[in-house]
Amino acid sequence: MKRFINTDKKRYVGYSDKIYLNKTVTALFYIMLIMVWQILVDQMEVPDWILPSPVVILREFINSFPLLLKHGRVTIIEVLGGFAISLVLGTVLSILMDKYRLIKDLFYPFMIITQTVPLMALAPLLMVWFGFGLTPKIIVVVLVCFFPIAVSLTEGLSSVDGELIDLMRSMNATENQIFFKCKLPAAMPSFFAGLRIAATYSVMGAVISEWVGAQEGLGIFMTRVMKSYRIPALFADIVFIIIMTLIFVAVIDFCGKKLMPWRKAK
């Protein structure tokens, strides 16, 4: 009697083992880098005000954690507010540009122009126009997040196979059915790739906007410790920003996996 072997199960188990191995190797690689950093600083007796060791940075991170949380709360509000606004505006404009060629011809060049203006030149103007509150910081986050979101979704919607759309039209599918059942699912991978880029830009934009002028925030905390030559505190602030960004990107990846169950990680 013939025995049928479930090759899909074996393939899945092997794939899971490979992912686990890759993650382990990646973790060991970064641990090794930190250890090399620690050894070099100790052996060369580098002062903390030039390059602190990971142990010193960790100690400073623990001591400054309540203060980092206080400033981080303001930065998170700016990041989430700007990201949400850019997500809504970018999605709506991308859908309109995909549907109407005239709107794309009008707004696409403007989107590119907004990315050519340096943030350090634009942020002071926003402070003059809107004051030193949250509004100019949120506007900066919107400007840096809007472009990758809008462009990624626009390109994703325009890259759908035309023969598939013609097939759905031959089945008397409406434009809404074509969009929600064909174009939007096909554009989701590109869309979430743009969201990941925007997530990293959002934190960067908020921090840069706080450099120009703010009462609270990770950016203004960074400028204060730089002026006082508290380099370990500066690195602790950078570590906090990195952790916050990684959490933001991980949340987006989690949402992408939930919204795209048909797409397997490569």
Summary of the structure (lengths in Angstrom):
residues: 266
radius of gyration: 23.6
end to end distance: 37.1
largest distance: 82.9
contacts: 784
relative contact order: 0.11
helix: 83%
strand: 0%
